[in-house]
């Protein structure tokens, strides 16, 4: 009878420990990655600018896809006025 009681107590302790472990991980888990898309014009050294769809994971560029027909040629003395030039802000 004593052995049965001890085994039941040990089993309950193990089960409770496992539950606490999984509940704690579920409550304190964080977002591992966040994938987002945005559009941005990218200009080369001759001020030819092409709009792109930028796919980002957190702050890393996964893919750049050009948007057909979304191009412009700026003048030779044009300077890009944008403050934020990051592709994945």
C-alpha positions as CSV (number, residue, x, y, z in Angstrom):
1,X,0.0,0.0,0.0
2,X,2.8,2.4,0.9
3,X,4.6,1.6,-2.4
4,X,1.5,2.4,-4.4
5,X,1.1,5.8,-2.7
6,X,4.8,6.7,-3.3
7,X,4.5,5.7,-7.0
8,X,1.3,7.8,-7.4
9,X,3.0,10.8,-5.7
10,X,6.1,10.4,-8.0
11,X,3.9,10.1,-11.1
12,X,1.9,13.3,-10.0
13,X,5.2,15.2,-9.5
14,X,6.5,14.2,-12.9
15,X,3.2,15.1,-14.6
16,X,3.0,18.5,-12.9
17,X,6.6,19.2,-13.8
18,X,5.9,18.5,-17.4
19,X,2.8,20.6,-17.4
20,X,4.6,23.5,-15.8
21,X,7.4,23.3,-18.3
22,X,5.0,23.4,-21.3
23,X,2.8,26.1,-19.8
24,X,5.9,28.3,-19.0
25,X,7.2,27.9,-22.6
26,X,3.8,28.7,-24.0
27,X,3.4,31.9,-21.9
28,X,6.9,33.2,-22.4
29,X,7.4,32.2,-26.0
30,X,8.2,35.1,-28.4
31,X,7.6,35.7,-32.1
32,X,10.4,33.9,-33.9
33,X,10.1,35.7,-37.2
34,X,7.9,38.3,-38.8
35,X,7.6,38.4,-42.6
36,X,6.4,41.6,-44.2
37,X,6.3,43.3,-47.6
38,X,6.6,46.8,-48.7
39,X,7.4,48.8,-51.9
40,X,10.4,51.0,-52.5
41,X,12.1,52.7,-55.4
42,X,15.7,51.7,-55.8
43,X,17.9,54.0,-57.8
44,X,21.3,53.2,-59.4
45,X,24.3,55.5,-59.9
46,X,22.8,57.0,-63.1
47,X,19.6,57.9,-61.2
48,X,17.5,55.3,-63.0
49,X,14.9,54.3,-60.4
50,X,12.8,51.1,-60.4
51,X,10.0,50.3,-57.9
52,X,10.3,46.9,-56.2
53,X,8.2,44.8,-53.9
54,X,10.6,44.0,-50.9
55,X,9.9,40.9,-48.9
56,X,11.5,41.0,-45.4
57,X,11.9,38.6,-42.5
58,X,12.5,40.8,-39.5
59,X,15.1,43.2,-40.9
60,X,16.6,40.8,-43.5
61,X,15.7,41.1,-47.2
62,X,14.4,37.8,-48.5
63,X,13.4,38.9,-52.0
64,X,13.2,41.9,-54.2
65,X,10.7,41.7,-57.1
66,X,10.6,44.5,-59.7
67,X,7.2,46.1,-60.5
68,X,6.7,46.1,-64.2
69,X,6.5,49.6,-65.7
70,X,7.3,51.3,-62.5
71,X,10.5,53.1,-63.6
72,X,11.7,56.6,-63.9
73,X,14.9,58.3,-65.0
74,X,15.9,61.2,-62.8
75,X,18.1,64.0,-64.0
76,X,21.9,63.7,-63.6
77,X,22.0,66.2,-60.7
78,X,19.1,64.7,-58.8
79,X,19.7,63.6,-55.2
80,X,17.5,61.2,-53.4
81,X,15.7,63.2,-50.7
82,X,14.6,60.2,-48.7
83,X,15.9,60.0,-45.1
84,X,15.3,56.3,-44.6
85,X,17.1,54.2,-47.3
86,X,16.8,50.9,-45.5
87,X,14.9,48.2,-47.5
88,X,13.6,46.5,-44.3
89,X,13.0,49.2,-41.7
